[in-house]
Amino acid sequence: MTTSYLKTSEIAPNPEQPRKFFDEAALKELSDSIKVNGLLQPVVVRPVDGGEAPYMLIAGERRWRAARAAGLGAIEAKVLKGLDEEKAYILSVAENVNREDMTIMEEAGAYADLAAAGWKPVEIAKRFGKTETHITWRLGLLTLRPEVAELVDKGQIKNNLAWHIAQLNPANQMVAAMRYVRGDFDSEADAQHFANGLKMMENQTSLSGEEAPTAEEQERRAKAKKEAKDKLGKVEDSLLPLLEELAQKKPEDLAVILGGDLARYIKVVGRIYSQTQMVRNLLSKAQGIQRAKETAFNKAAVEVQQEAEGAKKSATGEAKADGKTRPVVPVKKAVPKPAAPAAKRPARKAPVKKAVPKSVEVVTATAK
């Protein structure tokens, strides 16, 4: 490796650079600093043949951009020779993956390029000082539809929740993302449980595929529901007020009130806290499933309604005649009815062409 001063015009950015987004405000701040202090850290380049410039950036594109904006005609650069495309890309990724301003989706894309080149997640993790789980989860984000990926890059959806959303089909990704962004959930965990519930709905063949519960099963469910409501009601009526009362007391007062039983009550409250946290998590998951079922049911109901409306329009149709839209009634081929028996055959009435005055009717009847 050699260090040289190169003209900024002799250096070209790497088109395969994993980092695509550069914050304009931060770039201007760096440019202003370079005007005063100069470029403190050299960029890293490699010589290329047949390119738009004799050198291509490996690391330091942000510094190169800021130096050009500051008006520097030449900058210090470390020149690496004998690097192939893959090694140069690895160095570029290594320089960017640990930067705070590299977006999650850019990081995921960089790992995906290496995976496409044959690298396994464990190899990528070892090379860049990450865990295999970290690499796998980042790669899992690549199934996000562009609108959701943009929300992730902007920080409106955190990476853990993004992974759960990425497991859904594109339509449900938008449902989960939009509901989270507009604040429908109390926490990120609740949003994750909702996404998991949607995934469970996707894995089911249909909403009505389950067999109807038997009378015995219905009775068992009703009994379990009543017992749970009764017990939770007792907790709400007795234990919760007690804990709220104790929370208002001072430690010195509790030391006197509980005395030698303090250690035992600490253990009891600890067990209550542990079980409460566990039940809270289970209830949150159950709520996510319930919300997902409601969403899936509402979606199915809309689809059924749309199909019904489509079938109705298809049956009645619309045609344009004389510049006006008129309903088209399907023409059915007339099917001749079998002749009725002579005794039951109704007498055929002759059509009346003109109205006959009553006076004429009377005269005719008299004549007969």
Buried (B, 14 or more C-beta within 10 A) or exposed (E): EEEBEBBBEBBBBBEEBBBEEEEEEEBEEBBEBBBEEEBEEBBBBBEBEEEEBBBBBBBBBBBBBBBBBBEBEBBBBBBBEEBEEEEBBBBBBBBBBEEEEBBBBBBBBBBBBBBEEEBEBEBBBEBBEBEBEBBBBBBBBBBBBEEBBBBBBEEEBBBEBBBBBBBBEEEBBBBBBEBBEEEEBEEBBBBBBBBBBBBBBBEEEEEEEEEEEEEEEEEEEEEEEEEEEEEEEEEEEEEEEEEEEBEEEEEEEEEEEBEEEEEEEEEEEEEEEEEEEEEEEEEBBEBBBEBBBEBBEEBBEEEEEEEEEEEEEEEEEEEEEEEEEEEEEEEEEEEEEEEEEEEEEEEEEEEEEEEEEEEEEEEEEEEE
